[in-house]
Amino acid sequence: MRTVGEILSTKRKELGLSLDDIEEETKIRRKYLEAIEKNEFSRIAEGPIVKGFVRNYSLALGLSPENILAIFRRDFRENEKGQIVPRGMIEPLDEKNFWWTPKTTVVTATAILIATVIIFFTRQYLSFFSAPPLEISSPKEGQVSKEKVVVSGKTDKDATVKIDGALVSIAEDGSFKEEIVLPRGENVVTVESANRQDKKRVINIKIKVE
């Protein structure tokens, strides 16, 4: 797209007119005519004067001043100081305002719903095919203890727990606690957690009984 300066300069040359001819016709000083053709409007003056110059220059060339000024307004505007500057310096051409619309609400809500469903089924899938979690609070690895040892920990509330092969009860939050008797010497306590699909997680704890 051509600018105001390019349109005026091209038309002047097509008519075989010089800037001196236009200066005599419009009474606009030559340096301002040069500034207009170079789109250097900040060299002239404030906005109303610039637009007046552009209008008179257009008329001198037989062009429609309304069309030329429309192109001028497309590319340039006044800043806070009244100077004519490229519109992009104040309103970047690639800047887009974001407006929240009903369509945006529907799209956002749908995306959240889909994400929630995906997360739910992912968790169900992992729960079905993965061994349940298992944490042992006591005894600690390498602990030295008396013959009675308290084994406690936590797993999934729907899992089953065995300590050295014996089934123990689980609380509603998945915690368990059981006292077992061990012989003197080195022992290995085996804690096993299994879900309904018989996926198992096993932890072996070495302890010494004195």
N, C-alpha and C positions, 0 to 999 in steps of 0.2 A: 504494500500500500504506500502510495506517495504521500509525502508531507506537504504542508502548505507552502513552504519555501521552494520545494521542487516544482510544484504546480505553477507557482507564479514565475519562477525563473525560466521554466520551459516555455510558457506562454509568451513571455516578454521576448525571448529569442526568436520564437516562431514569427512574431510580428515585426521583427527587425528593429526593436527598440533598445536603446541603451538605458543605463540607470540614470544618466543625466536627463534623458527624455522624460522618464517617469518622475524625476525630481521636479522638473519644470511643470509637468502636468498636475501633480498631486501636492506640490509644495512640501513634500516630505524629504528631509535631508538625505543625501546619498548614503551616508554611513548607516542610517536606519533601514534604508532599503536593502543594503547589503546584509544587515543583521537578520532581516526578515527572510531573505532567500537562503540564509545559512541556518535558519531556525534558531538563531541565538537571540531570543526575545528578551532575555534578562538584560541585554545591553541597551534596551530601549527605555522603558519606563514601566509604570504600573499597568495593570491589566486593561483598564478602559482605554488608555491611550494606544496600547498595542493593538487592540481589537479595531480601533478607529483607523489606524494605519493600514491594517490588513484589509479592511472594508474598502478604503479609498484606492488602495493598490489594485484590488480585484476589479473595481469599477473602471479604473484607467485601462485595464487590459480587456474589458468587455466580458469579464467572468461574473458569475452569480456570487455576490458577497455572502448570501445566506449559506450556499454550499461550501464556500471556502471557510467560513467561520465554523461550520459544523465539523469540518475536518480538523480545524484548529482546536476546537473543544474536545475532540476525540483524543488528541495527542498531548494537549497542554492544559494546565490549569494554574490558578493563583495559589501561592503558598500563604502562610500566615502573615508574611511581610508584604503581600501584594505583588510579589514578583512572579513572573511567568516561568514555570519550570515544567519539564516533562512529567506527564501524569504518573508515570511509573515511580518517580521519586517519592510520591506521596501515597499513591495507591498501587502497590506492586501488581503487575498484570497477572501474575500467577497466584495471587492470594485469593483464597476462597473462604467466604464466611460459612460457618457451620450453624445450621438451624436444626433444632430438635423438632421432628415432625411425628405425627401419628404413625407413619410408615416406619420411621426409625425405631419407635417404641415396639412395634410388632416384631421387627427384625431382631432387635436386641433381646426381647423376651423369648423369641423362638430359639435364638442361639444359646441362651442360658438354659432353657429347657433341654435342648439336645445335649449340651455339655453335662447337665446333671444326670441324664439317662445313661450317657456313656460311662460316666464315673461310677454310677451304681452297678451297672452290669460288669464293668471291669473288676470291681471289688468282689462281686459275686463269683466271677470266673476264677479269680485268684484264690478266693476262699475255698472253692470247690476242688481245685486241682493242686493247691499248695498245702504243705504240712502246716499245722497250727503253730503259732508262736509259743515259745517256752522260755521262761525266765526262772532261775533258781536263786532265791534269796539266801538260803542256808541249807546245808553247810557250805563252807567255802572250800575251794580246791586246796588240798594239802593240810586241812585243819586237823588238829589233834583234839580228840574228844573223849568223853566217857563212853560207856557201852550204849547208853541211850542217846540217840541223835534225832534232832528235830529237822525234818526235811520240809521246806516251805518254798513256795514260788507262785507263779501265775501263768495261765495259758488262756486259750479261748474258752468262753463260758460253755460252748457246746461240745467241747472236746472231752476225751476221757484220759485220765492220768493213772499210770502204774508206777509204783516204786518197787524196784527189784521184783517185778512181775506181779505184785499185789495191787489190785485196784483200790484207789482212794477217792474220797468224795471231793467235789468241787463246789465252791460257793457261787452265788449268782454272778459275781464279778469276775469269775474265772480263777480266783485264788485258791490255794490248797495248803494244807499243813498237816503233817503226819509225823508221829514219833515212832522210830524204829529202833530195834536192839541189834547191835552188831558185835561180833566176836572180837577179842583182843587182836591187835596186830594191824596189818595193812588191809584196807577194804576199798572196794569200788562200789559206790551207790549208783544204780542206774535208774534214771527218771525218764519215762516215756510218755509223750502226749500224742494222741491220735484223734483225727476227726472222723466224721461219718463215712467218708470215702476210704478210710483206713490209711490215710496219709500220715506218716509218723515223723516225729522229731525226738531225738534221743540225746540226753546229756549224761555223761559219766563223770562222777566226782570221786576223786581219790581222797580218802581220809584215814587217819590213824587213830585206833582206839587203844588207850592205855589200861 
